[in-house]
Amino acid sequence: MSFRFSWVLIFLIIHIGFWLIYQSKRNNFIFYRSSKKVDEIISSDLNKNKIKIKNRFLFFGIVFLIIAASGPQIGTMVRPIERKGVDLVIAFDTSISMDSEDVTPSRLSKAKFEISNLIKSLKGDRVSIIVFAGTSHLYLPLTTDYEAALLFLNEIDTEMIPTKGTVLSSAISKGLETFTDENDKFKVMVLVSDGEDHDGRAIELAHKASKAGLMINTVGVGSKSGSLIPIRSKKIASNTVQYKRDNKGKLITSVLNENNLRQIASAGGGSYFWFSNSAESYLDIFQAIERMEKKTISTHEYSEYEDRYQFVALVSLFCFIMTFIIQTRLKKL
């Protein structure tokens, strides 16, 4: 049992307090300071028992009125709720090339911004996050807690994985390990990367993943013209930016490898998307997920209290009516 407006119950305490004070100070029948003889004369034609009964009805009428005004909620109404969606695994490339700034403000920042909007738009889907560079790690297990997913997403950077390089196949392999059941049609991976791959097995593994029921969508972040790769270190002054060089000392330009990402998406039974400088690039991915067949992820019962003030108000009304019906004067013969 609960009360919608519990603060109203304060008046119940006040009412009972005044009633107790009245009872303790009442020496005579009607007037506090009148003599016993005067009281007897005044009350000679009154029925003292009925007056007491009438006062009781008045007291309880006010009590039940206050309780009704507080909005009592008794009992519960139970409704089953099904949560339908897909299992979505987001694989984030955290290699150093994702710091390139051919997309504003950087490839990684742009990807995090768009994916955060995607997560905010989800309805019932479970989401998981994988981070990868030279190796891959399950960063966030499957969950429907989108607030937690956004907190984890915000902390992603290019220094998370010490093993340098980019191995796309390791991310796909880790994605397959994320799922604990064999249901087809309901598993999708969003692989966010600039397309660089130092392994070459991603297309083959994407084909196997597709047969296992995992749809792989790829998202390219970057531009065809490419960009230098900034190197930021705590040892370097904050206003100084150096750029990555090869063994011969030449500056390295990181270019978006769209062809590789398209082939992976095709082998994985998914689609290729591109995060450009335009706003709301995530909408195409969201619409693709919305078109997918959904499964029942969880079923739970939602219970809420039902308002029951009506019955209490009727009892209060009955008590007040009784105070008018009860006759306190003695009938004269």
VEXVOBA-391342 format. One record per residue (C-alpha): residue number from 0; residue in one letter; x, y, z. Coordinates in Angstrom, 1 decimal. Example, Ala and Ser with C-alpha at 12.3 -4.5 7.8 and 13.67 -1.06 7.14 Angstrom:
BEGIN
[atom 0,A,[12.3,-4.5,7.8]]
[atom 1,S,[13.7,-1.1,7.1]]
// end
This chain:
BEGIN
[atom 0,M,[0.0,0.0,0.0]]
[atom 1,S,[1.2,3.5,-0.8]]
[atom 2,F,[-0.2,7.0,-1.0]]
[atom 3,R,[0.0,9.3,-4.0]]
[atom 4,F,[0.0,12.4,-1.8]]
[atom 5,S,[1.5,11.2,1.4]]
[atom 6,W,[2.0,14.7,2.7]]
[atom 7,V,[-1.7,15.0,3.2]]
[atom 8,L,[-1.5,12.5,6.1]]
[atom 9,I,[0.1,15.2,8.2]]
[atom 10,F,[-3.5,16.6,8.6]]
[atom 11,L,[-4.5,13.2,10.0]]
[atom 12,I,[-1.9,13.4,12.7]]
[atom 13,I,[-3.1,17.0,13.5]]
[atom 14,H,[-6.7,15.9,13.6]]
[atom 15,I,[-6.1,13.0,16.0]]
[atom 16,G,[-3.9,15.3,18.1]]
[atom 17,F,[-6.8,17.9,18.5]]
[atom 18,W,[-9.2,15.1,19.2]]
[atom 19,L,[-7.1,13.7,22.0]]
[atom 20,I,[-6.7,17.2,23.5]]
[atom 21,Y,[-10.4,17.7,23.4]]
[atom 22,Q,[-11.1,14.4,25.1]]
[atom 23,S,[-8.6,15.0,27.9]]
[atom 24,K,[-9.8,18.5,28.7]]
[atom 25,R,[-13.6,17.8,28.5]]
[atom 26,N,[-14.7,17.8,32.2]]
[atom 27,N,[-18.4,18.6,31.6]]
[atom 28,F,[-20.8,17.4,29.0]]
[atom 29,I,[-21.1,20.5,26.9]]
[atom 30,F,[-19.4,23.5,28.4]]
[atom 31,Y,[-15.9,23.2,29.9]]
[atom 32,R,[-16.3,25.8,32.6]]
[atom 33,S,[-20.0,25.5,33.4]]
[atom 34,S,[-21.2,24.0,36.7]]
[atom 35,K,[-22.5,20.5,36.9]]
[atom 36,K,[-26.0,21.8,37.6]]
[atom 37,V,[-26.0,24.1,34.6]]
[atom 38,D,[-24.7,21.3,32.4]]
[atom 39,E,[-27.5,19.0,33.6]]
[atom 40,I,[-30.2,21.6,32.9]]
[atom 41,I,[-28.9,22.3,29.4]]
[atom 42,S,[-28.5,18.6,28.5]]
[atom 43,S,[-31.7,17.5,30.1]]
[atom 44,D,[-33.4,17.0,26.8]]
[atom 45,L,[-30.3,15.6,25.0]]
[atom 46,N,[-29.3,11.9,24.5]]
[atom 47,K,[-25.7,11.8,25.7]]
[atom 48,N,[-25.1,8.4,24.2]]
[atom 49,K,[-26.3,9.5,20.7]]
[atom 50,I,[-24.1,12.6,20.9]]
[atom 51,K,[-21.1,10.5,21.6]]
[atom 52,I,[-22.0,8.2,18.6]]
[atom 53,K,[-22.5,11.3,16.4]]
[atom 54,N,[-19.1,12.7,17.5]]
[atom 55,R,[-17.5,9.3,16.7]]
[atom 56,F,[-19.0,9.4,13.2]]
[atom 57,L,[-17.8,13.0,12.7]]
[atom 58,F,[-14.3,12.0,13.9]]
[atom 59,F,[-14.0,9.0,11.6]]
[atom 60,G,[-15.6,10.9,8.7]]
[atom 61,I,[-12.8,13.4,8.8]]
[atom 62,V,[-10.2,10.6,9.2]]
[atom 63,F,[-11.4,8.8,6.1]]
[atom 64,L,[-11.7,12.1,4.2]]
[atom 65,I,[-8.1,12.9,4.9]]
[atom 66,I,[-7.0,9.3,3.9]]
[atom 67,A,[-9.1,9.6,0.6]]
[atom 68,A,[-7.4,13.0,-0.1]]
[atom 69,S,[-4.0,11.4,0.3]]
[atom 70,G,[-4.7,9.1,-2.7]]
[atom 71,P,[-4.4,5.6,-1.2]]
[atom 72,Q,[-3.1,3.0,-3.7]]
[atom 73,I,[-3.9,-0.6,-2.7]]
[atom 74,G,[-3.1,-3.7,-4.7]]
[atom 75,T,[-1.3,-4.0,-8.0]]
[atom 76,M,[-2.1,-4.2,-11.7]]
[atom 77,V,[0.3,-6.5,-13.4]]
[atom 78,R,[0.9,-6.3,-17.2]]
[atom 79,P,[3.4,-8.5,-19.1]]
[atom 80,I,[5.8,-6.5,-21.3]]
[atom 81,E,[7.9,-8.0,-24.1]]
[atom 82,R,[11.1,-6.3,-25.1]]
[atom 83,K,[11.9,-7.0,-28.8]]
[atom 84,G,[15.1,-6.1,-30.7]]
[atom 85,V,[18.3,-7.4,-32.1]]
[atom 86,D,[21.7,-8.1,-30.6]]
[atom 87,L,[24.0,-5.3,-31.9]]
[atom 88,V,[27.8,-5.5,-31.5]]
[atom 89,I,[29.7,-2.3,-32.3]]
[atom 90,A,[33.4,-2.9,-33.1]]
[atom 91,F,[35.5,0.2,-32.7]]
[atom 92,D,[38.9,0.6,-34.5]]
[atom 93,T,[41.2,2.3,-31.9]]
[atom 94,S,[44.4,2.2,-34.0]]
[atom 95,I,[46.4,5.3,-34.1]]
[atom 96,S,[45.3,6.1,-37.7]]
[atom 97,M,[41.8,6.9,-36.2]]
[atom 98,D,[43.3,10.1,-34.8]]
[atom 99,S,[43.6,11.4,-38.4]]
[atom 100,E,[41.7,14.7,-38.9]]
[atom 101,D,[40.4,14.4,-42.4]]
[atom 102,V,[37.0,14.1,-40.7]]
[atom 103,T,[36.2,16.9,-38.1]]
[atom 104,P,[37.3,16.8,-35.4]]
[atom 105,S,[39.0,13.4,-35.9]]
[atom 106,R,[38.0,10.0,-37.2]]
[atom 107,L,[37.6,8.5,-33.8]]
[atom 108,S,[35.7,11.5,-32.3]]
[atom 109,K,[33.3,11.6,-35.3]]
[atom 110,A,[32.7,7.9,-35.0]]
[atom 111,K,[32.0,8.2,-31.3]]
[atom 112,F,[29.6,11.0,-31.9]]
[atom 113,E,[27.6,9.2,-34.5]]
[atom 114,I,[27.5,5.9,-32.6]]
[atom 115,S,[26.3,7.7,-29.5]]
[atom 116,N,[23.4,9.0,-31.4]]
[atom 117,L,[22.7,5.6,-32.8]]
[atom 118,I,[22.7,4.1,-29.2]]
[atom 119,K,[20.3,6.9,-28.1]]
[atom 120,S,[17.9,5.9,-30.9]]
[atom 121,L,[17.8,2.2,-30.1]]
[atom 122,K,[14.5,0.8,-28.7]]
[atom 123,G,[14.8,-2.6,-27.0]]
[atom 124,D,[18.0,-3.8,-28.8]]
[atom 125,R,[20.9,-5.1,-26.8]]
[atom 126,V,[24.2,-3.5,-27.5]]
[atom 127,S,[27.8,-4.5,-27.0]]
[atom 128,I,[31.1,-2.8,-27.7]]
[atom 129,I,[34.4,-4.3,-28.9]]
[atom 130,V,[37.6,-2.3,-29.2]]
[atom 131,F,[40.4,-3.5,-31.5]]
[atom 132,A,[43.7,-2.5,-33.0]]
[atom 133,G,[46.4,-5.1,-33.2]]
[atom 134,T,[44.2,-7.3,-30.9]]
[atom 135,S,[40.6,-7.1,-29.9]]
[atom 136,H,[38.9,-7.0,-26.5]]
[atom 137,L,[35.3,-7.2,-25.4]]
[atom 138,Y,[34.8,-3.7,-23.9]]
[atom 139,L,[31.1,-3.9,-22.9]]
[atom 140,P,[29.0,-7.2,-22.9]]
[atom 141,L,[25.6,-7.2,-24.4]]
[atom 142,T,[23.2,-5.0,-22.4]]
[atom 143,T,[20.1,-2.9,-22.7]]
[atom 144,D,[21.5,-0.3,-20.3]]
[atom 145,Y,[22.1,2.5,-22.9]]
[atom 146,E,[23.3,5.0,-20.3]]
[atom 147,A,[26.1,2.6,-19.4]]
[atom 148,A,[26.9,2.0,-23.0]]
[atom 149,L,[27.3,5.8,-23.6]]
[atom 150,L,[29.6,6.1,-20.6]]
[atom 151,F,[31.8,3.3,-21.9]]
[atom 152,L,[31.7,4.7,-25.4]]
[atom 153,N,[32.9,8.1,-24.2]]
[atom 154,E,[36.1,6.6,-22.7]]
[atom 155,I,[37.3,5.0,-25.9]]
[atom 156,D,[40.6,6.4,-27.3]]
[atom 157,T,[43.5,5.3,-29.4]]
[atom 158,E,[45.7,4.4,-26.4]]
[atom 159,M,[43.4,1.7,-25.0]]
[atom 160,I,[45.2,-1.2,-26.8]]
[atom 161,P,[49.0,-1.3,-26.6]]
[atom 162,T,[49.3,-3.7,-29.5]]
[atom 163,K,[49.6,-1.4,-32.5]]
[atom 164,G,[48.3,-2.1,-36.0]]
[atom 165,T,[44.8,-3.0,-37.3]]
[atom 166,V,[43.5,-6.5,-37.5]]
[atom 167,L,[39.9,-6.5,-38.6]]
[atom 168,S,[39.5,-10.2,-38.5]]
[atom 169,S,[40.2,-10.2,-34.7]]
[atom 170,A,[37.2,-7.9,-34.2]]
[atom 171,I,[34.9,-10.2,-36.2]]
[atom 172,S,[36.1,-13.2,-34.3]]
[atom 173,K,[35.5,-11.5,-31.0]]
[atom 174,G,[32.0,-10.5,-32.2]]
[atom 175,L,[31.2,-14.2,-32.9]]
[atom 176,E,[32.3,-15.0,-29.3]]
[atom 177,T,[30.0,-12.4,-27.9]]
[atom 178,F,[26.8,-14.3,-28.8]]
[atom 179,T,[25.8,-17.1,-26.5]]
[atom 180,D,[22.9,-18.6,-28.6]]
[atom 181,E,[22.5,-19.9,-32.1]]
[atom 182,N,[19.5,-17.9,-33.2]]
[atom 183,D,[19.8,-16.5,-36.7]]
[atom 184,K,[18.4,-13.3,-38.1]]
[atom 185,F,[18.9,-11.3,-34.9]]
[atom 186,K,[22.6,-10.7,-34.7]]
[atom 187,V,[24.3,-7.7,-36.3]]
[atom 188,M,[27.8,-6.2,-36.1]]
[atom 189,V,[28.7,-2.6,-37.0]]
[atom 190,L,[32.4,-2.5,-37.8]]
[atom 191,V,[33.7,1.1,-37.5]]
[atom 192,S,[37.1,1.6,-39.1]]
[atom 193,D,[39.1,3.5,-41.6]]
[atom 194,G,[39.6,0.2,-43.5]]
[atom 195,E,[43.3,-0.4,-42.9]]
[atom 196,D,[44.0,-4.1,-42.3]]
[atom 197,H,[47.3,-5.7,-41.5]]
[atom 198,D,[46.0,-9.3,-41.6]]
[atom 199,G,[44.0,-9.9,-44.7]]
[atom 200,R,[41.6,-12.5,-43.3]]
[atom 201,A,[38.7,-10.3,-42.6]]
[atom 202,I,[36.7,-11.0,-45.8]]
[atom 203,E,[37.1,-14.8,-45.3]]
[atom 204,L,[36.0,-14.6,-41.7]]
[atom 205,A,[33.1,-12.3,-42.5]]
[atom 206,H,[31.8,-14.9,-44.9]]
[atom 207,K,[31.9,-17.5,-42.2]]
[atom 208,A,[30.2,-15.2,-39.7]]
[atom 209,S,[27.4,-14.6,-42.2]]
[atom 210,K,[26.8,-18.4,-42.4]]
[atom 211,A,[26.7,-18.4,-38.6]]
[atom 212,G,[23.9,-15.8,-38.6]]
[atom 213,L,[25.9,-12.7,-37.9]]
[atom 214,M,[25.3,-9.8,-40.3]]
[atom 215,I,[28.3,-7.5,-40.6]]
[atom 216,N,[27.8,-3.9,-41.5]]
[atom 217,T,[30.9,-1.8,-42.0]]
[atom 218,V,[31.3,1.9,-41.5]]
[atom 219,G,[34.1,3.9,-43.1]]
[atom 220,V,[35.5,6.9,-41.3]]
[atom 221,G,[37.8,9.1,-43.2]]
[atom 222,S,[38.3,10.5,-46.7]]
[atom 223,K,[39.8,9.2,-50.0]]
[atom 224,S,[42.3,12.0,-50.0]]
[atom 225,G,[43.5,10.9,-46.6]]
[atom 226,S,[45.3,12.7,-43.8]]
[atom 227,L,[48.5,12.7,-41.8]]
[atom 228,I,[48.4,10.8,-38.5]]
[atom 229,P,[49.0,13.1,-35.6]]
[atom 230,I,[51.0,11.8,-32.7]]
[atom 231,R,[50.2,13.3,-29.3]]
[atom 232,S,[52.3,12.4,-26.3]]
[atom 233,K,[52.5,13.6,-22.8]]
[atom 234,K,[56.2,14.2,-23.3]]
[atom 235,I,[55.5,16.7,-26.1]]
[atom 236,A,[54.2,20.2,-25.4]]
[atom 237,S,[50.4,20.4,-25.7]]
[atom 238,N,[50.7,23.1,-28.5]]
[atom 239,T,[53.1,20.9,-30.6]]
[atom 240,V,[51.8,18.2,-32.9]]
[atom 241,Q,[54.1,15.7,-34.6]]
[atom 242,Y,[53.0,13.2,-37.3]]
[atom 243,K,[53.7,9.6,-37.8]]
[atom 244,R,[56.6,8.7,-40.2]]
[atom 245,D,[57.7,5.4,-41.8]]
[atom 246,N,[61.1,3.8,-41.4]]
[atom 247,K,[62.6,6.1,-44.0]]
[atom 248,G,[61.4,9.2,-42.2]]
[atom 249,K,[58.6,10.0,-44.6]]
[atom 250,L,[55.3,11.3,-43.4]]
[atom 251,I,[52.5,8.6,-43.5]]
[atom 252,T,[49.2,9.5,-45.1]]
[atom 253,S,[46.3,7.4,-43.9]]
[atom 254,V,[43.6,6.9,-46.5]]
[atom 255,L,[40.1,5.5,-46.1]]
[atom 256,N,[40.1,2.0,-47.7]]
[atom 257,E,[36.5,1.9,-48.8]]
[atom 258,N,[37.0,-1.1,-51.1]]
[atom 259,N,[38.1,-3.3,-48.3]]
[atom 260,L,[35.2,-2.3,-46.1]]
[atom 261,R,[32.7,-2.9,-48.9]]
[atom 262,Q,[34.0,-6.4,-49.5]]
[atom 263,I,[33.8,-7.2,-45.8]]
[atom 264,A,[30.2,-5.9,-45.7]]
[atom 265,S,[29.3,-7.9,-48.9]]
[atom 266,A,[30.8,-11.1,-47.5]]
[atom 267,G,[29.1,-10.5,-44.2]]
[atom 268,G,[25.6,-10.1,-45.7]]
[atom 269,G,[25.4,-6.4,-44.6]]
[atom 270,S,[25.9,-3.0,-46.0]]
[atom 271,Y,[28.6,-0.4,-46.2]]
[atom 272,F,[28.1,3.1,-44.6]]
[atom 273,W,[30.2,6.2,-44.5]]
[atom 274,F,[30.6,8.7,-41.6]]
[atom 275,S,[31.2,12.0,-43.4]]
[atom 276,N,[31.4,15.5,-42.1]]
[atom 277,S,[27.6,15.9,-42.6]]
[atom 278,A,[25.3,15.7,-39.6]]
[atom 279,E,[23.3,12.6,-38.6]]
[atom 280,S,[25.3,10.1,-40.6]]
[atom 281,Y,[24.1,7.4,-38.2]]
[atom 282,L,[20.5,7.5,-39.5]]
[atom 283,D,[21.1,5.0,-42.4]]
[atom 284,I,[22.5,2.4,-39.9]]
[atom 285,F,[19.5,3.0,-37.6]]
[atom 286,Q,[17.0,2.5,-40.4]]
[atom 287,A,[18.8,-0.7,-41.5]]
[atom 288,I,[18.5,-2.1,-37.9]]
[atom 289,E,[14.9,-1.0,-37.7]]
[atom 290,R,[14.1,-3.0,-40.8]]
[atom 291,M,[15.5,-6.2,-39.4]]
[atom 292,E,[13.3,-8.9,-37.9]]
[atom 293,K,[13.2,-8.6,-34.1]]
[atom 294,K,[13.3,-11.3,-31.5]]
[atom 295,T,[11.9,-11.3,-28.0]]
[atom 296,I,[14.9,-10.4,-25.9]]
[atom 297,S,[13.2,-10.4,-22.5]]
[atom 298,T,[9.7,-10.6,-21.0]]
[atom 299,H,[9.0,-9.1,-17.6]]
[atom 300,E,[5.9,-8.1,-15.6]]
[atom 301,Y,[5.3,-4.4,-14.9]]
[atom 302,S,[3.2,-3.8,-11.9]]
[atom 303,E,[1.8,-0.5,-10.6]]
[atom 304,Y,[-0.5,0.4,-7.7]]
[atom 305,E,[-4.1,1.1,-8.4]]
[atom 306,D,[-5.9,4.1,-6.9]]
[atom 307,R,[-8.5,3.1,-4.3]]
[atom 308,Y,[-9.6,6.4,-2.9]]
[atom 309,Q,[-13.1,5.9,-4.1]]
[atom 310,F,[-14.1,3.3,-1.4]]
[atom 311,V,[-12.5,5.4,1.4]]
[atom 312,A,[-14.3,8.5,0.2]]
[atom 313,L,[-17.6,6.6,0.3]]
[atom 314,V,[-17.0,5.6,3.9]]
[atom 315,S,[-16.2,9.2,4.8]]
[atom 316,L,[-19.4,10.3,3.1]]
[atom 317,F,[-21.4,7.7,5.0]]
[atom 318,C,[-20.0,8.9,8.3]]
[atom 319,F,[-20.9,12.5,7.5]]
[atom 320,I,[-24.4,11.5,6.5]]
[atom 321,M,[-24.8,9.6,9.8]]
[atom 322,T,[-24.0,12.8,11.7]]
[atom 323,F,[-27.1,14.4,10.1]]
[atom 324,I,[-29.4,11.3,10.5]]
[atom 325,I,[-28.7,10.7,14.2]]
[atom 326,Q,[-31.1,12.6,16.4]]
[atom 327,T,[-29.6,13.8,19.7]]
[atom 328,R,[-32.7,15.3,21.3]]
[atom 329,L,[-34.9,13.1,23.5]]
[atom 330,K,[-38.5,12.5,22.3]]
[atom 331,K,[-41.1,14.2,24.5]]
[atom 332,L,[-44.1,12.2,25.4]]
// end
